[in-house]
């Protein structure tokens, strides 16, 4: 998009980038021409924003839970087209009917406003606030049509239709009617009855094929037939074999040897004879159902007769082969029919009988008629919806723009930004950059790039839910002070934007620099912690060794100790040890003496510079690294992890971070008692050691003449010394004799004598 040249924009710089100022209706009218590369963000979620939720839903036209730049531009144009004086957007107060336009859209809104004022009991009123439209039941009574095409159960007095609506909601879910009641749409009604008709047609095929001969006991009948099918088939096959060859008649019955064997057994358990034929083949094609049956199968045959034979043929004493084959075919067709059962979702919730009843009632056509009746008032109802939308945009649109097109609300500090969830009090600090998050781990992966010290807290408010929630997760940026004892498990108190207090527990910490002052001390703290940990480990190991040795000695008590020879004293070994210790002590003393000598050789004004240089050498790298990280702290990744599309750097500078996280301070004019009766008593011996060391160093310096400078030599006395030095150089240059003595030296000695 190209930037409009006709409008003169005003920008302010904060967070490391230029941000547009939205102060006049002309700024809003020209917003579509502002290059989107200059916008602070391009998209944001609908959730977790301190804005009117219904207003955000009006802006989110595609209901995807996100608001994008094109939707912002469309809602700005829509709002400006319905206000005769758009300046009311920048002022507080109700929506005056006089501020509406005089065109058709304005007239429709004015008519809807007058109707609403009449419902509210203020027919002479001339203004409306969001509180007037907060209760949708007043705008759209649930028992009246409201034009949204949704039908709640309260919209009809017909008991059958009420029950049908409840069944559809139970199977396919509910949509929310404008009155706030659960309702169904035409698409849900059609989908439900399409599935219901499939089940109805499936049942109709069963009636056509006579598969309902067993009635409601069909399943039990099929199970009873399946239990005896193999045995009855075996019987009729044996009869056929006897008819095939008369010699087989005797062989098809039970063998005599088997009967003799069974005669010698106890037949209290009929299972012993279960392997014998079902009946003798002499009965022929008529299988007896009462007498002459194998005792082990008598109960199963009785069940088969009651559930299968009687419902089809009535009471009879025998079953022919043709009847048996008909029953088997009938159950086979039933099983094939069952395999064709329609796979519909509504059958998992409702019983089949209820589904068939709804189809038979013709409920679909009657429900669709209610949908059409509701749509007859769509135009008038849409006027109320547009009025509610305009009322809410009049109060919240500019605020949204100052947190979307720019972050003016966040950086101006005049009010909190819409993404700031509240204030967290923890470890003597109050942190104002608090953002509500959903998934802690997913957010932390993105927000770690912000270079901010982040605390993730789980907040709870048991028994006192806020907006239907008793728990929520927040991320807190600590931008000033020191790390202190901030770690997982610490507890604090969180106040949301409405002043509700929540118990907060730290569940995750993302470590980053907080301040340069903390970075200065961090090397010393790390070294101190390292030394302390090592000392504790050493003490713990020594304590464990002592306990183990004591336990071993106690265990050996009472037993005669073995005689162990006393080792001879090795003087060479101990001499080596003492020599090594002496060398180490001497080396340390020499190094310390060299350091002290070097320090004392400096002028007095050089000593502080030396100490400063040592401190910078130790703390300088940590401070430099912290300085770079603090300059890179950014709001963007914190919001991006929550679904925003931040379009700028949005830096959090050191001064701005100090404003976002404040430390505990005593009120002005407070009286403070400095004496703590329970404070630790001061330790004197370190000061005594320091004093002795200072005295020792002073004595060493005095004895080496550090405090007694060499006297100045007059110029006249210095000349002979220089001449003598020159003569000495000439003499030193003369050749030596064979004996190694210069001749001049002997001459001079002779003269002296």
C-alpha positions in Angstrom: 0.0 0.0 0.0 1.2 3.5 -0.7 1.1 6.2 1.9 -1.5 8.9 1.4 0.2 12.2 0.6 -2.9 14.3 1.2 -2.9 13.7 5.0 -0.1 15.0 7.2 0.7 12.3 9.7 2.3 12.8 13.1 4.7 10.3 14.5 6.3 9.8 17.9 9.4 7.7 18.6 9.3 5.1 21.3 10.6 1.6 21.6 13.2 2.1 18.9 10.8 2.9 16.1 8.5 5.6 14.8 4.8 5.2 15.7 1.8 7.0 14.3 -0.3 9.2 16.5 -4.0 8.7 16.1 -5.6 11.9 17.5 -8.2 13.1 15.1 -11.0 11.7 12.9 -8.9 12.7 9.9 -6.3 10.2 11.1 -8.9 7.5 11.1 -10.2 8.4 7.7 -6.7 8.3 6.1 -5.7 5.1 7.9 -6.3 2.9 4.8 -3.6 5.0 3.0 -1.0 4.5 5.8 1.7 2.1 4.7 1.2 -1.1 6.7 5.0 -1.4 7.1 4.6 1.5 9.6 2.0 -0.3 11.7 3.1 -1.7 15.1 1.3 -5.0 14.5 -0.6 -6.7 11.7 -2.7 -9.2 13.6 -3.7 -10.1 17.1 -5.9 -12.8 18.9 -9.4 -12.1 20.1 -8.6 -13.8 23.4 -6.6 -12.5 26.4 -7.2 -8.8 25.5 -8.6 -6.3 28.0 -11.3 -5.1 25.5 -15.0 -5.6 25.1 -15.2 -9.3 23.9 -18.4 -8.7 21.9 -16.8 -5.8 20.1 -13.9 -8.0 19.1 -16.3 -10.6 17.8 -18.0 -8.0 15.6 -14.6 -7.1 14.1 -13.6 -10.7 13.6 -15.9 -11.2 10.6 -14.7 -14.7 9.7 -14.9 -16.0 13.3 -11.4 -17.5 13.2 -10.4 -16.0 16.6 -8.0 -13.4 15.1 -8.2 -9.8 14.0 -6.1 -8.7 11.0 -5.2 -5.4 9.5 -7.9 -5.6 6.7 -10.6 -6.2 9.3 -9.4 -3.2 11.2 -9.6 -1.0 8.1 -13.1 -2.3 7.3 -14.5 -1.7 10.8 -13.0 1.9 10.8 -14.7 2.7 7.5 -18.0 1.1 8.8 -17.9 3.2 11.9 -17.0 6.5 10.2 -19.8 6.0 7.7 -22.4 5.9 10.5 -21.3 8.8 12.6 -22.0 12.4 11.6 -19.4 13.6 14.2 -16.6 11.0 14.3 -14.9 13.2 17.0 -17.0 11.4 19.6 -14.7 8.4 19.2 -12.0 10.4 21.0 -14.2 11.5 23.9 -15.7 9.6 26.8 -19.4 9.3 27.3 -22.5 7.6 25.8 -23.5 7.4 22.2 -25.8 10.3 21.4 -28.5 9.7 18.8 -27.7 13.1 17.4 -24.3 11.9 16.4 -25.7 9.4 13.9 -25.8 10.3 10.2 -28.9 11.3 8.3 -28.7 8.7 5.6 -30.6 5.4 5.4 -28.1 3.6 7.6 -28.3 6.3 10.2 -32.1 6.3 10.1 -32.2 2.5 10.6 -29.9 2.8 13.6 -32.0 5.7 15.0 -35.2 3.7 14.7 -33.5 0.7 16.4 -32.3 3.0 19.2 -35.8 4.4 19.8 -37.2 0.8 20.0 -34.5 -0.2 22.4 -35.1 2.9 24.6 -38.7 2.0 24.7 -37.9 -1.6 25.9 -35.6 -0.1 28.5 -38.3 2.2 29.8 -36.7 5.4 28.6 -38.8 6.4 25.5 -37.6 10.0 25.8 -33.9 9.1 26.1 -31.3 10.3 23.6 -28.2 8.3 24.4 -27.1 4.7 24.9 -24.2 3.0 26.6 -22.7 -0.5 26.4 -24.5 -1.4 29.6 -27.9 -0.8 27.9 -27.1 -3.7 25.5 -25.2 -5.9 27.8 -28.2 -8.2 28.4 -29.1 -9.7 25.1 -32.2 -11.2 26.6 -33.7 -7.7 26.8 -32.8 -6.9 23.1 -33.9 -10.3 21.9 -36.4 -12.2 24.2 -35.8 -15.9 23.7 -39.5 -16.6 23.0 -39.6 -14.1 20.1 -38.1 -14.1 16.6 -34.8 -12.3 16.3 -33.8 -12.8 12.7 -30.6 -14.8 13.2 -32.1 -18.0 11.7 -31.5 -20.0 14.9 -34.3 -21.7 16.8 -34.1 -22.2 20.5 -36.5 -24.5 22.4 -38.1 -21.5 24.0 -39.3 -20.2 20.6 -42.1 -22.8 20.4 -44.8 -24.1 22.7 -45.0 -27.5 20.9 -43.7 -30.2 23.3 -42.7 -32.5 20.4 -40.6 -29.7 18.7 -39.0 -28.8 22.1 -38.0 -32.4 22.5 -36.7 -32.6 18.9 -34.6 -29.5 19.4 -33.1 -31.0 22.6 -32.3 -34.2 20.7 -30.6 -32.3 17.8 -28.5 -30.3 20.3 -27.5 -33.5 22.1 -26.4 -35.1 18.9 -24.9 -32.2 16.9 -24.2 -29.5 19.4 -25.8 -26.1 20.0 -25.3 -22.7 18.5 -25.9 -19.6 20.6 -29.0 -17.6 19.7 -29.0 -13.8 19.8 -31.0 -14.2 23.0 -28.1 -16.2 24.5 -30.1 -19.5 24.5 -28.8 -22.7 22.9 -30.4 -23.2 19.5 -30.3 -25.1 16.2 -29.8 -23.9 12.7 -31.3 -25.1 9.4 -28.1 -26.9 8.5 -28.2 -28.9 11.7 -31.9 -29.8 11.3 -31.2 -31.0 7.7 -28.1 -33.0 8.7 -30.0 -34.6 11.6 -32.9 -35.8 9.6 -30.8 -37.0 6.7 -29.2 -39.4 9.1 -32.6 -40.3 10.6 -34.0 -41.1 7.2 -31.1 -43.5 6.5 -32.0 -45.4 9.7 -35.7 -45.3 8.8 -35.0 -46.8 5.3 -32.8 -49.5 6.8 -35.6 -50.5 9.1 -38.1 -50.5 6.3 -36.0 -53.0 4.4 -36.1 -55.4 7.4 -39.9 -55.2 7.4 -40.1 -55.9 3.6 -37.8 -59.0 4.0 -39.7 -60.3 7.0 -36.7 -59.9 9.2 -38.8 -58.6 12.1 -40.5 -62.0 12.6 -38.7 -62.3 16.0 -39.7 -58.8 17.1 -37.6 -57.2 19.8 -36.1 -60.6 20.6 -34.4 -60.9 17.3 -30.9 -60.7 18.7 -31.6 -63.3 21.4 -33.2 -65.5 18.7 -30.2 -65.4 16.4 -27.9 -66.2 19.4 -30.2 -69.2 20.4 -30.1 -70.5 16.8 -26.3 -70.1 16.5 -25.9 -72.0 19.8 -27.5 -75.2 18.3 -26.9 -74.8 14.6 -23.9 -77.1 14.4 -25.7 -79.9 16.4 -29.0 -79.7 14.4 -27.1 -79.7 11.1 -25.2 -82.8 12.4 -28.5 -84.5 13.1 -30.1 -83.9 9.7 -26.9 -85.0 8.0 -26.9 -88.3 9.9 -30.6 -88.8 8.9 -29.6 -88.2 5.3 -26.8 -90.7 5.6 -29.2 -93.3 6.9 -31.5 -92.6 4.0 -28.5 -92.9 1.6 -27.5 -96.3 2.9 -29.7 -98.3 5.3 -26.6 -100.0 6.7 -25.5 -96.6 8.1 -28.6 -96.3 10.2 -27.1 -98.2 13.1 -23.7 -96.6 12.7 -25.1 -93.0 12.8 -26.4 -93.5 16.3 -24.2 -93.8 19.4 -21.8 -96.7 19.5 -22.5 -99.5 22.0 -18.9 -99.3 23.4 -19.4 -95.6 24.2 -22.7 -96.3 25.9 -21.1 -99.0 28.0 -18.3 -96.7 29.0 -20.8 -94.0 30.0 -22.8 -96.5 31.9 -20.0 -97.0 34.3 -19.6 -93.3 35.0 -21.6 -90.9 37.1 -23.9 -88.9 34.7 -24.8 -86.2 37.2 -22.9 -83.9 34.9 -24.7 -84.2 31.5 -21.7 -82.7 29.8 -20.3 -86.2 29.6 -22.8 -87.1 26.9 -22.6 -83.9 25.0 -20.5 -85.5 22.3 -23.3 -88.0 21.4 -25.7 -87.3 18.6 -28.6 -84.9 19.2 -31.2 -87.6 18.7 -31.5 -91.1 17.1 -31.9 -91.1 13.3 -35.1 -93.2 13.6 -37.0 -89.9 14.1 -36.2 -89.1 10.5 -36.8 -85.6 9.1 -38.8 -84.6 12.1 -36.4 -83.5 14.9 -38.1 -83.9 18.3 -38.2 -80.8 20.4 -39.4 -82.2 23.7 -38.6 -85.9 24.2 -35.9 -88.2 22.8 -33.1 -85.5 22.9 -29.6 -85.7 24.1 -29.8 -84.6 27.8 -26.8 -82.3 27.4 -28.6 -80.3 24.7 -32.1 -80.2 26.2 -31.7 -76.7 27.6 -30.3 -75.2 24.5 -33.1 -76.8 22.3 -35.7 -75.4 24.7 -34.2 -71.9 24.4 -34.2 -72.4 20.6 -37.8 -73.5 20.5 -39.1 -70.6 22.6 -37.1 -67.8 20.9 -37.0 -69.1 17.3 -39.6 -71.8 16.5 -42.5 -70.5 18.5 -42.4 -66.8 17.1 -42.4 -68.2 13.5 -44.4 -71.5 13.6 -46.1 -71.5 16.9 -46.1 -74.4 19.4 -45.1 -77.7 17.9 -43.4 -80.9 19.1 -40.9 -81.3 16.2 -39.0 -79.4 13.5 -38.8 -80.6 9.9 -35.8 -80.2 7.7 -37.5 -77.6 5.5 -38.5 -75.6 8.6 -35.0 -75.7 9.9 -33.5 -74.5 6.6 -36.1 -71.6 6.5 -35.1 -70.5 10.0 -31.4 -70.6 9.1 -32.0 -68.5 6.0 -34.1 -66.1 7.9 -31.3 -65.5 10.5 -28.8 -65.3 7.7 -30.7 -62.5 6.0 -31.0 -60.8 9.4 -27.2 -61.0 9.9 -26.6 -59.6 6.4 -29.1 -56.8 7.1 -27.4 -56.0 10.4 -24.1 -55.7 8.5 -25.6 -52.9 6.4 -26.4 -50.8 9.5 -26.0 -47.1 8.6 -23.0 -45.5 10.3 -24.6 -42.3 11.5 -23.5 -40.2 14.5 -27.0 -39.7 15.9 -27.4 -43.4 16.5 -24.6 -43.2 19.1 -26.7 -40.7 21.2 -30.3 -41.6 20.6 -32.1 -44.9 20.6 -33.3 -46.2 17.2 -36.9 -46.1 18.4 -36.7 -42.4 19.2 -35.1 -41.6 15.8 -37.8 -43.5 13.9 -40.4 -41.7 16.0 -39.0 -38.3 15.0 -39.2 -39.2 11.3 -42.7 -40.4 11.7 -43.7 -37.1 13.4 -42.6 -35.0 10.5 -40.6 -32.8 12.8 -38.1 -31.7 10.1 -40.6 -29.7 8.1 -42.1 -28.1 11.2 -38.6 -27.1 12.5 -37.6 -25.6 9.2 -40.9 -23.6 9.2 -39.8 -22.1 12.6 -36.4 -21.1 11.0 -38.2 -19.2 8.2 -40.5 -17.6 10.8 -37.5 -16.3 12.7 -36.0 -14.9 9.5 -39.0 -12.7 8.8 -37.8 -10.1 11.4 -34.1 -10.2 10.2 -34.0 -6.6 9.0 -35.4 -5.1 12.2 -33.2 -7.4 14.3 -30.1 -6.6 12.3 -30.7 -2.9 13.1 -30.4 -3.7 16.8 -27.3 -5.7 16.2 -25.7 -2.9 14.2 -26.7 -0.5 17.0 -25.0 -2.7 19.6 -21.9 -2.9 17.4 -21.7 0.9 16.9 -22.2 1.5 20.7 -19.3 -0.7 21.5 -17.0 0.6 18.7 -17.7 4.1 19.9 -16.2 3.2 23.3 -13.4 0.8 22.3 -12.3 1.4 18.7 -9.7 4.1 19.3 -8.3 2.2 22.2 -7.9 -0.9 20.0 -6.1 1.2 17.3 -3.7 2.7 19.8 -2.7 -0.9 20.8 -2.7 -2.3 17.2 -1.6 0.3 14.6 0.7 1.8 17.3 1.7 0.9 20.8 0.8 4.4 22.0 -1.0 3.1 25.1 1.9 0.9 26.2 4.7 3.5 25.7 2.8 6.6 26.9 2.2 5.1 30.3 -1.1 7.0 30.6 -3.1 3.8 30.6 -2.3 0.1 30.4 -2.1 -1.6 27.1 -4.8 -4.1 26.2 -2.4 -7.0 26.4 -1.3 -6.2 30.0 -3.3 -8.6 32.2 -2.5 -6.9 35.6 0.3 -6.5 38.2 2.3 -9.3 39.9 3.9 -8.7 43.3 6.8 -10.9 44.1 10.2 -10.7 45.8 9.8 -7.1 46.8 8.9 -6.0 43.2 5.8 -5.0 41.3 5.9 -6.1 37.6 3.5 -4.5 35.2 4.4 -6.2 32.0 2.2 -9.3 32.5 0.6 -11.1 29.6 -1.9 -14.0 29.9 -0.8 -17.1 28.0 -2.3 -20.5 27.2 0.5 -23.1 26.7 3.5 -22.2 28.8 6.1 -24.3 27.0 5.0 -23.3 23.5 5.0 -19.6 24.5 8.5 -19.9 26.2 10.1 -21.2 23.0 9.1 -18.0 21.2 9.4 -15.5 24.0 13.0 -16.5 24.9 14.1 -14.4 22.0 12.9 -11.2 23.8 16.1 -11.2 25.9 13.9 -10.4 28.9 14.0 -12.2 32.3 10.7 -14.0 32.2 8.6 -15.7 34.9 5.8 -18.0 34.0 3.3 -18.3 36.8 0.2 -20.5 37.4 -2.5 -18.4 39.0 -5.4 -19.9 40.9 -8.5 -18.5 42.5 -10.4 -21.4 44.1 -14.1 -21.1 44.6 -14.2 -17.6 43.2 -14.0 -17.9 39.4 -13.5 -14.8 37.2 -15.1 -14.9 33.8 -15.7 -18.6 34.4 -12.1 -19.4 35.1 -10.5 -20.5 38.4 -7.0 -20.9 36.9 -4.9 -19.1 34.3 -1.2 -18.8 33.2 0.7 -15.6 32.9 4.2 -14.5 31.8 5.9 -11.7 33.6 8.8 -9.7 32.4 11.2 -8.6 35.3 12.9 -5.5 33.8 14.6 -3.9 36.8 16.2 -4.8 40.1 18.0 -8.1 40.6 17.3 -11.7 40.2 17.3 -12.3 44.0 15.5 -15.5 44.9 13.3 -15.7 41.7 13.1 -19.4 40.9 10.5 -22.1 40.2 8.3 -22.6 43.2 8.3 -19.0 44.5 4.9 -17.6 45.3 3.5 -14.2 44.7 0.2 -12.3 44.4 -1.3 -11.3 41.0 -4.0 -8.6 40.6 -5.9 -8.6 37.4 -7.2 -5.5 35.6 -10.5 -5.7 37.6 -8.6 -5.8 40.9 -9.2 -9.5 41.6 -6.4 -11.2 43.5 -4.9 -14.5 42.4 -2.4 -16.9 44.0 0.6 -17.0 41.7 3.2 -19.8 41.7 6.3 -19.6 39.5 6.5 -22.7 37.2 9.2 -21.7 34.8 12.0 -19.1 34.6 13.7 -17.9 31.4 17.1 -16.5 32.5 18.3 -13.2 31.0 20.1 -10.1 32.3 17.9 -7.7 34.4 20.2 -4.8 35.1 23.9 -3.7 34.7 24.2 -3.4 38.5 23.3 -7.0 38.9 25.8 -7.9 36.1 28.6 -6.1 38.0 28.2 -8.4 41.0 27.3 -11.6 39.2 31.0 -12.8 38.8 31.6 -12.5 42.5 28.3 -14.2 43.3 29.1 -17.1 41.0 32.6 -17.5 42.5 31.1 -17.2 46.0 28.5 -19.8 45.1 31.1 -22.1 43.6 33.3 -21.9 46.7 30.4 -22.4 49.0 29.2 -25.4 47.1 32.7 -26.9 47.1 33.1 -26.4 50.8 29.7 -27.9 51.5 30.5 -30.9 49.3 33.9 -31.3 51.1 32.3 -31.1 54.5 29.5 -33.5 53.5 32.1 -36.0 52.2 34.2 -35.7 55.4 31.1 -36.2 57.5 30.1 -39.2 55.5 33.6 -40.7 55.8 33.6 -40.1 59.6 30.2 -41.8 60.0 31.2 -44.8 57.8 34.5 -45.2 59.7 32.7 -44.9 63.1 30.2 -47.5 62.0 32.9 -49.8 60.8 34.7 -49.5 64.2 31.5 -50.2 66.1 30.9 -53.2 63.9 34.3 -54.5 64.7 33.8 -54.2 68.5 33.8 -57.5 70.3 36.0 -59.2 67.7 39.7 -59.7 68.4 41.5 -57.2 66.2 44.2 -58.8 64.0 47.7 -57.8 65.1 49.1 -55.3 62.6 52.7 -54.3 62.7 53.4 -50.7 63.4 54.9 -49.1 60.3 58.3 -47.7 60.7 58.8 -44.0 60.6 59.9 -43.0 57.1 61.9 -39.8 57.7 62.7 -39.4 54.0 59.0 -39.4 53.1 58.1 -36.7 55.6 61.1 -34.6 54.7 59.9 -34.6 51.1 56.4 -33.5 52.2 57.7 -30.7 54.4 60.0 -29.6 51.6 57.1 -29.4 49.2 55.0 -27.4 51.7 57.9 -25.1 52.3 58.4 -24.5 48.5 54.7 -23.8 48.1 54.6 -21.4 51.0 57.7 -19.7 49.8 56.3 -19.3 46.3 53.1 -17.8 47.6 55.0 -15.5 49.9 57.2 -14.3 47.0 54.2 -13.7 44.8 52.5 -11.8 47.6 55.6 -9.8 48.3 56.0 -8.9 44.6 52.3 -7.8 44.4 52.7 -5.7 47.6 56.0 -4.2 46.4 54.4 -3.4 43.1 51.5 -1.7 44.7 53.6 0.3 47.2 55.9 1.4 44.4 53.0 3.3 42.8 52.1 6.9 43.5 49.2 7.3 45.8 46.8 8.4 43.0 47.7 5.3 41.0 46.4 2.9 43.6 42.7 3.7 43.1 43.2 3.4 39.3 44.7 0.0 39.8 41.8 -1.2 41.9 39.4 0.2 39.4 41.2 -1.7 36.6 41.0 -5.0 38.5 37.3 -4.5 39.1 36.7 -3.8 35.4 38.8 -6.8 34.4 36.5 -9.0 36.5 33.1 -7.4 36.1 33.7 -5.7 32.7 32.8 -8.6 30.4 29.7 -9.5 32.4 28.5 -5.8 32.4 29.3 -5.4 28.7 27.3 -8.5 27.8 24.4 -7.4 30.0 24.5 -4.0 28.3 24.1 -5.5 24.9 21.3 -7.8 26.0 19.4 -5.0 27.7 19.6 -2.9 24.6 18.0 -5.8 22.7 15.1 -6.4 25.0 11.9 -6.5 22.9 8.2 -6.7 23.5 7.7 -8.4 20.1 8.5 -12.1 21.0 6.4 -11.9 24.1 3.4 -11.0 22.1 4.3 -13.2 19.1 4.2 -16.2 21.4 0.6 -15.3 22.2 -0.5 -15.1 18.6 0.3 -11.5 17.7 2.0 -10.4 14.5 4.2 -7.6 15.8 5.6 -5.5 13.0 8.3 -3.5 14.8 11.2 -3.8 17.2 9.2 -2.6 20.2 12.3 -2.3 22.4 12.2 -2.1 26.2 15.0 0.3 27.1 16.7 0.4 30.5 14.8 3.5 31.7 11.5 2.2 30.4 12.2 -1.2 32.1 12.7 0.6 35.3 9.2 2.1 35.0 7.7 -1.3 34.2 9.2 -3.1 37.3 9.4 -1.0 40.5 11.2 -1.9 43.7 10.0 -1.5 47.2 10.4 2.0 48.6 9.5 3.5 52.0 6.8 6.2 51.9 8.1 9.7 52.0 8.2 11.1 55.5 8.3 7.7 57.2 10.2 7.2 60.4 12.8 4.4 60.3 14.5 2.7 63.2 17.9 1.5 62.1 18.6 -0.7 65.1 17.6 -4.3 64.6 17.5 -6.1 67.9 17.6 -9.5 66.2 20.5 -8.7 63.7 23.6 -10.9 63.7 26.3 -9.6 66.0 29.2 -8.0 64.2 32.3 -10.1 63.8 35.5 -8.3 65.0 38.3 -10.7 64.0 38.2 -9.9 60.3 38.7 -6.2 61.0 41.6 -7.1 63.4 43.2 -9.1 60.7 42.7 -6.3 58.2 44.3 -3.8 60.6 47.3 -6.1 61.3 47.8 -6.5 57.5 47.6 -2.8 57.0 50.2 -2.2 59.8 52.4 -4.9 58.3 52.3 -3.3 54.9 53.0 0.1 56.3 56.0 -1.1 58.3 57.3 -2.9 55.2 56.9 0.3 53.2 58.6 2.4 55.9 61.5 0.1 56.2 62.1 0.2 52.4 62.1 4.0 52.4 58.8 4.4 50.5 57.8 7.2 52.8 61.4 8.8 52.9 62.2 10.1 49.4 66.0 10.4 48.5 67.5 13.9 49.2 68.2 16.1 46.3 71.9 16.5 45.3 73.2 20.1 44.6 74.4 20.7 41.1 77.9 21.7 42.3 78.4 18.4 44.1 77.1 16.4 41.2 79.9 17.8 38.8 82.9 16.1 40.5 81.0 12.9 40.7 80.4 13.1 37.0 84.1 13.8 36.3 85.2 10.9 38.4 82.8 8.7 36.6 84.3 9.8 33.3 87.9 9.1 34.5 86.8 5.7 35.6 85.5 5.0 32.2 88.9 6.0 30.6 90.8 3.9 33.0 88.6 1.0 32.5 89.3 1.2 28.7 93.2 1.0 29.1 94.8 -2.4 28.1 95.8 -4.9 30.8 99.2 -6.5 31.2 100.0 -10.2 31.1 99.1 -10.5 34.7 95.7 -9.0 34.2 96.5 -5.7 36.0 96.4 -2.5 34.3 99.7 -0.5 34.4 97.9 2.6 35.4 96.5 0.8 38.4 99.9 -0.1 39.6 101.2 3.4 39.1 98.3 4.8 41.0 98.9 2.4 43.8 102.6 3.5 43.9 101.6 7.1 44.1 99.2 6.4 46.9 101.9 4.7 48.9 
